[in-house]
Amino acid sequence: MIRSTSLKSLAIAASLLGLGGCATVREPGPSASAAPLATPPATMQYLYGSAEAAAASAQAYAALTGQVAARLPRRASAVLAAGATLDRLRFAECGDRPTAVLFDMDETLVLNLGYEYDEARSGASFDAARWGRWEQSGAHAVSPAPGAVTALTALRAMGVTPIVNSNRSAANAKATAAALTAAGLGDFRHGETMFLKGDVDGKSAKDGRRALIAQRWCVIAMAGDQLGDFSDLFTGDPAARRAAAQAPAVASMWGSGWFILPNPVYGSGVTGDWDQVFPMDKRWADPAGKGGR
Amino acid sequence: MIRSTSLKSLAIAASLLGLGGCATVREPGPSASAAPLATPPATMQYLYGSAEAAAASAQAYAALTGQVAARLPRRASAVLAAGATLDRLRFAECGDRPTAVLFDMDETLVLNLGYEYDEARSGASFDAARWGRWEQSGAHAVSPAPGAVTALTALRAMGVTPIVNSNRSAANAKATAAALTAAGLGDFRHGETMFLKGDVDGKSAKDGRRALIAQRWCVIAMAGDQLGDFSDLFTGDPAARRAAAQAPAVASMWGSGWFILPNPVYGSGVTGDWDQVFPMDKRWADPAGKGGR
């Protein structure tokens, strides 16, 4: 009962914010306030400024590199096959396709410091038109995610091709490739090793592009910061998605064929009301009451 | 110049908040506001509510388990030796000591849902007395971090002993052991497999307890959510700490002997002013100016 009420509130909030149910839609974070902030939001302090998030990123890339080396002889795809369910994972065939690893771009391969600074400093909410201008003109102001350059170098040395599957616009392909190169991540070619929104369909959901890529490559690992970077099957409210990510079959993918990067700044991980985030059986009331505050 | 001004501002802010320079001191996050929040702070939505953070936690624990299995024959300590520096890592001797893995507790082995709900919902700032009451009475309202139960079960099956090094108070040892057990993490004995603040010295810094533990155990891996869970050598402003975490020798530890869990909610990763979080060479100004907002 509580859950269904919460779902309704979430749906109302999402609709007020003009958000769809898509896992890869950017949602305004704590920066979505009109008032200038004295310091960056905690989410940005953590992701862009902290040693801890840098370590988490380096750790994810180290795990990916190690697992790719281990999985290379087996050539097992990490892309779900058509018809797979989260209860029964089935994977694409590899045949004799060349070996690849599939990467999301934003907050996976690169950190969008320039855009997020501008947005947070001005107190603005996410704006698709401004993001488009960022895609076109921000190449100098992205950083590689910690560990990404080392990992991509190691993959290429193993004969494994890094491929990008991003929701940046196909119309901005040239600038996006330039941003990846500027970040030290090497060369990516649109339609060959870089697939963007609009290439297969107009969707933010990535299964269409993933299917196309899996027809051409044996994708032995995937990396992203949102569950939509792995499959479009993760749907529902935050509690349902969190449970799905921890169900045994899916849980075994994390750090094996699927590698997730931290991102508390925006996206499908930054939503949920009190009931969705804090289960009723995990609440506590300070026995000293409010007197001490 | 900008950096030194920023450092000064940070020091002033820290002193106003009654915070020391210790990496493990809890700092108020975005919940440190008097006004009730309509939804949980983004940091808590992410850490406690999202599938993405659950995946990151499961991934870290999977990497730890895999690396422990691989490192078991070598018995190489992950604890820095006395006199080690971040430029020249040297590790403790293992001798014939029994094999162990060292864990921080809060936001590493367990998620403090009950405490954080109470604090965020009431709009209160962190309060050490309330936290003490939480240590004493919150056992029912912690959750195991995703992946932790599976990992500890696997470690024990390998003959590796999980040890806790926490800044919870030695005075609350019994309740703390009960909280770990209630979370499904097994039994921990104070002074044997669980070391708390006050056991060796009164410090939040953990090197003293780590040194004691390393005299008794061959610690082949460590896990935590703050750099202070690995060494007290990580000091300085956020930018300096972030650079230190990515310097080659230290970078190679992430996902190898050191395993970090996500925590954007509080602690040493949630600090920093604009100049510390966003380097000057990674800024971008929207070419359309502010007109479009």
Interface residues (C-beta under 8 A of the other chain):
Chain A: A13 G29 P30 T39 P40 P41 A42 T43 M44 Q45 Y46 L47 Y48 G49 S50 A51 E52 A53 A54 A55 A56 A58 Q59 A60 Y61 A62 A63 G66 L113 G114 Y115 E116 Y117 D118 R121 S122 A124 D127 A129 R130 R133 W134 S137 G138 H140 A141 V142 S143 P146 G147 T150 D225 Q226 L227 F234 P238 A239 R241 R242 A244 A245 Q246 A251 S252 W254 G255 S256 W258 F259 I260 L261 P262 N263 P264 V265 G267 S268 G269 V270 T271 G272 D273 W274 Q276 V277 F278 P279 D281 K282 R283 W284 A285 D286 P287 A288 K290 G292 R293
Chain B: G29 P30 T39 P40 P41 A42 T43 M44 Q45 Y46 L47 Y48 G49 S50 A51 E52 A53 A54 A55 A56 A58 Q59 A60 Y61 A62 A63 G66 L113 G114 Y115 E116 Y117 D118 R121 S122 A124 D127 A129 R130 R133 W134 S137 G138 H140 A141 V142 S143 P146 G147 T150 D225 Q226 L227 F234 P238 A239 R241 R242 A244 A245 Q246 A251 S252 W254 G255 S256 W258 F259 I260 L261 P262 N263 P264 V265 G267 S268 G269 V270 T271 G272 D273 W274 Q276 V277 F278 P279 D281 K282 R283 W284 A285 D286 P287 A288 K290 G292 R293
